[in-house]
């Protein structure tokens, strides 16, 4: 997919920051912009919501796992139940956890 972003001279400082971050992280400008968008859009989302956003589970899948968590697997994490019930692959859970961690990291206040 290709996307064009238009910006004015007033936005040039933001692009300098994006380019600097890209240099530090060895990412392209578009890669940095997409990771920033991902962080912003996924902040405070739960694992199931992220997996729905990724198109890897349905709302009914999440409801089923939550019901199992409340009744049968009360001491297990949501992701563990997903894997045990073979709803998604370990790679899918790992990807969603990485996205979730990025969102939570962006909430922290630098010290």
C-alpha positions, -999 to +999 in steps of 0.1 A: +000+000+000+012+035-008+002+066+011+011+102+005+014+126+034+012+163+027+028+188+051+036+224+053+068+243+063+054+245+098+056+207+100+092+205+090+105+203+125+084+171+130+099+155+100+134+163+114+124+145+146+110+116+126+142+114+105+164+116+137+144+088+153+146+068+121+184+072+121+186+060+157+163+030+151+176+023+116+141+027+101+127+045+072+106+077+076+075+058+068+085+030+093+089+056+121+056+073+113+037+039+112+052+028+145+042+062+161+007+057+147+006+021+160+016+033+195-010+060+195-038+039+182-031+009+204-025+027+237-046+012+266-060-016+244-062-051+258-047-081+241-080-093+226-088-058+211-054-057+194-059-092+180-093-081+167-076-050+151-051-073+135-079-095+121-066-126+139-096-132+161-133-122+162-153-106+189-169-140+196-135-156+200-126-130+226-159-134+244-154-172+245-118-169+259-130-144+285-158-167+296-132-196+299-110-173+319-138-165+343-150-200+347-124-227+340-090-210+337-092-185+365-055-183+371-043-182+335-036-151+314-058-143+284-029-151+259-022-184+276-058-195+271-058-184+235-028-206+229-041-235+249-074-234+230-054-230+197-073-199+187-042-182+174-005-190+169+022-182+194+035-157+168+002-138+167+001-135+205+038-124+205+030-097+179+000-084+198+020-083+231+047-063+213+021-038+201+006-036+236+040-031+252+047-002+228+015+015+237+021+011+275+057+024+271+045+056+254+024+063+285+054+065+308+067+099+318+105+102+311+125+108+342 
